[in-house]
């Protein structure tokens, strides 16, 4: 494995880990800080968490670390995840 892959996987893990508190707070309807505001709305936290999750996924797949290839199935699944997360953020806030 090339040296830059180690750095890429490290940052992919950091992005994925950062998605967790934002998604949890957002889905449960709680405000939590984001780079955009302190505190940020639950919907903004869901969007920020999803963005971090997507960046982690993109880095991993770009480094050929996961056997997934981007497809309509992945896109529809991600859209369903995002739709439910935003809906739950609205309901619980």
C-alpha positions as CSV (number, residue, x, y, z in Angstrom):
1,X,0.0,0.0,0.0
2,X,1.3,3.4,-0.9
3,X,2.1,6.0,1.8
4,X,-0.7,8.3,0.8
5,X,-3.3,5.5,1.3
6,X,-2.5,5.4,5.0
7,X,-3.2,9.1,5.2
8,X,-6.4,8.8,3.2
9,X,-7.7,5.9,5.3
10,X,-6.9,7.8,8.4
11,X,-8.9,10.8,7.3
12,X,-11.8,8.6,6.0
13,X,-12.0,7.2,9.5
14,X,-12.0,10.7,11.0
15,X,-14.8,11.9,8.7
16,X,-16.9,8.8,9.5
17,X,-16.3,9.2,13.2
18,X,-17.3,12.9,13.0
19,X,-20.6,11.9,11.3
20,X,-21.8,9.9,14.3
21,X,-22.4,12.7,16.9
22,X,-24.0,15.0,14.3
23,X,-26.3,12.3,13.0
24,X,-27.3,11.1,16.5
25,X,-28.0,14.6,17.7
26,X,-29.8,15.6,14.5
27,X,-32.0,12.5,14.3
28,X,-32.9,12.8,17.9
29,X,-34.0,16.4,17.4
30,X,-31.3,18.0,19.5
31,X,-29.2,21.0,18.6
32,X,-25.4,20.5,18.4
33,X,-22.6,22.6,17.2
34,X,-21.4,22.5,13.6
35,X,-18.9,24.7,11.8
36,X,-21.8,26.8,10.6
37,X,-23.3,27.9,14.0
38,X,-23.3,27.1,17.7
39,X,-25.7,25.5,18.3
40,X,-27.0,24.3,15.0
41,X,-30.5,23.0,14.2
42,X,-31.1,19.3,14.1
43,X,-31.7,19.4,10.4
44,X,-28.3,21.1,9.8
45,X,-26.7,18.4,12.0
46,X,-28.2,15.6,9.9
47,X,-27.0,17.2,6.7
48,X,-23.5,17.8,8.1
49,X,-23.3,14.3,9.5
50,X,-24.4,12.9,6.2
51,X,-21.9,15.0,4.4
52,X,-19.1,13.7,6.6
53,X,-20.3,10.1,6.1
54,X,-20.3,10.6,2.3
55,X,-16.8,12.1,2.3
56,X,-15.5,9.1,4.3
57,X,-17.1,6.8,1.9
58,X,-15.7,8.6,-1.1
59,X,-12.2,8.6,0.3
60,X,-12.4,4.8,1.0
61,X,-13.8,3.9,-2.4
62,X,-11.3,6.2,-4.2
63,X,-8.5,4.3,-2.4
64,X,-10.1,1.0,-3.4
65,X,-10.5,0.0,0.2
66,X,-14.1,-1.2,-0.1
67,X,-15.5,-3.4,-2.8
68,X,-18.5,-1.2,-3.3
69,X,-18.8,0.7,-6.5
70,X,-21.1,3.7,-6.7
71,X,-24.4,2.6,-8.3
72,X,-28.0,3.6,-8.3
73,X,-28.6,1.1,-5.5
74,X,-26.1,3.0,-3.3
75,X,-27.5,6.4,-4.3
76,X,-31.1,5.3,-3.6
77,X,-30.1,3.8,-0.2
78,X,-28.3,7.0,0.7
79,X,-31.3,9.1,-0.3
80,X,-33.6,6.9,1.8
81,X,-31.2,7.3,4.8
82,X,-31.0,11.1,4.3
83,X,-34.8,11.4,3.9
84,X,-35.5,9.4,7.1
85,X,-32.9,11.2,9.1
86,X,-34.2,14.6,8.1
87,X,-37.8,13.5,8.8
88,X,-36.8,12.2,12.3
89,X,-34.9,15.5,12.9
90,X,-38.1,17.4,12.2
91,X,-40.4,15.1,14.2
92,X,-38.1,15.0,17.3
93,X,-37.3,18.7,17.4
